[in-house]
Amino acid sequence: MSGEALLLVQDVWDSDPELFELIQKEKGRQLYGLEMIASENFTSLAVLQCLSSCLHNKYSEGLPGQRYYGGNEYIDEIEILCQKRALEAYRLDPAEWGVNVQPYSGSPANLAVYTAVVEPHGRIMGLDLPDGGHLTHGFMTATKKISATSIFFESMPYKVDPHTGLIDYDMLAQTAKLFKPKLIVAGISCYSRCLDYKRFREIADENGAYLFSDMSHVSGLVAAGIIPSPFEYSDIVSTTTHKTLRGPRAGIIFFRKGVRSVNQAGHKVMYDLESKINQAVFPGLQGGPHNNAIAAIATALLQSMTPEFQTYQQQVVANARQLCEGLQKCGYNIVTGGTDVHLVLVDLRSAGITGARAEKILEDISIACNKNTVPGDKSALNPSGIRLGTPALTTRGLKEQDIDKVVDFIHRGLQLSKEVTKVSGPKLVDFKRVLKEDNTFVQKVHQLREEVEEFSRNFPLPGYPDY
Ligand SMILES: Cc1ncc(COP(=O)(O)O)c(C=O)c1O
């Protein structure tokens, strides 16, 4: 075979062993570690097969039936199938809701929503990032506009009550009256309670604002019907498809159609979201849709309508509750005192551990999670909590009794971090140095890591066996 032909047909392990070795190392990390990052999951073989299919090759700018390129007969069918399943999965009437399945991911989806319905420098309100919101809900600090959603739009955050950790809806209602936002975002990246969409709707209505629900974190739970759905009260709903929904890394936007309201003269005011949102996605912000991802969303949505998926989501929540109770029994404080969903936020202040140290030591023992601010934290740079989620572990088949074991590993890791701190003093660099150089700790960490990995490797990973 000629060299030129070889380039096209060789397996990646033959053509690029250097890269393939890194992919395999990552596979090993996923297999031997405990993945507790709340926004992650292990997607199915079917989704991975769509992602690496021939659909990747095709350009199809525009919507089904209105493409800028030829050859889109089957691509159109795939996108229409995906749209249909998206509406079915969330039990939506196509007369009332439309959907765009082209967003490349969650952040572009959200930017498309604002671009569609809020004029430049128009006003939006979202849950503050340190209180559990997402960057794309308008995040900025006192000195810097961080997210483009705060650069191109004027954002005002709402907050959680620092004592209860629960969203302060009264404060949101008061501030919204003053700020008069064009759009209010109901959505979370780190909040362990169900949202009160009815209350959000009332506040939006008091101000003539759109209610935009970003259900990215909980869209799998919503599809399974085990937590309240945002659709009843929202004008627009976005989601990523790779978190609890367990699909590919991509995004979806749902928008209302039909009558928005009836004015004082008795005339119907119609929604005009469909063309605005479709045009914001393309040509406003994106080019060619990722057809491989759209097919993968379609197949993930098909899975989401099965009884097995519902059982999976129930187990996700049962595992999160078990995790929460287990940690509470070990004496840890859980923000809001519990969880209704797939994640828990652990407040480590009373345990005398910082979020960064906890994240570091858990990473060293092969448990992946992230440090997170907790209500009342003085500095977002030095957060006092960790966020732990159960979607990925549940996909691997862990049940409540396995979560008890996980709690034990976490507790032992956190206790060890206290021992290290006694030697290192308060600075994180010293903590890391002691962890790396002090032989006693090196050994203790090694031992615990071996135990975690021994445990973890018993639970299979979906996908291809070796990569
Ligand atoms: C609530 C929420 N919205 C949007 C996003 C952004 O998604 P992506 O990372 O795919 O851009 C995230 C990601 O974590 C999220 O938690």
PDBQT file of the ligand as one rigid body, heavy atoms in Angstrom, charges set to zero:
ROOT
HETATM    1  C1  LIG A 501     -25.745  24.905  34.019  1.00  0.00    +0.000 C 
HETATM    2  C2  LIG A 501     -24.709  24.837  32.930  1.00  0.00    +0.000 A 
HETATM    3  N1  LIG A 501     -24.925  25.493  31.786  1.00  0.00    +0.000 NA
HETATM    4  C3  LIG A 501     -24.039  25.472  30.791  1.00  0.00    +0.000 A 
HETATM    5  C4  LIG A 501     -22.865  24.773  30.905  1.00  0.00    +0.000 A 
HETATM    6  C5  LIG A 501     -21.856  24.868  29.790  1.00  0.00    +0.000 C 
HETATM    7  O1  LIG A 501     -21.689  23.717  29.100  1.00  0.00    +0.000 OA
HETATM    8  P1  LIG A 501     -20.392  23.456  28.206  1.00  0.00    +0.000 P 
HETATM    9  O2  LIG A 501     -19.286  23.186  29.143  1.00  0.00    +0.000 OA
HETATM   10  O3  LIG A 501     -20.807  22.302  27.381  1.00  0.00    +0.000 OA
HETATM   11  O4  LIG A 501     -20.150  24.684  27.391  1.00  0.00    +0.000 OA
HETATM   12  C6  LIG A 501     -22.594  24.047  32.063  1.00  0.00    +0.000 A 
HETATM   13  C7  LIG A 501     -21.342  23.283  32.165  1.00  0.00    +0.000 C 
HETATM   14  O5  LIG A 501     -20.887  22.858  33.148  1.00  0.00    +0.000 OA
HETATM   15  C8  LIG A 501     -23.537  24.096  33.121  1.00  0.00    +0.000 A 
HETATM   16  O6  LIG A 501     -23.309  23.485  34.288  1.00  0.00    +0.000 OA
ENDROOT
TORSDOF 0
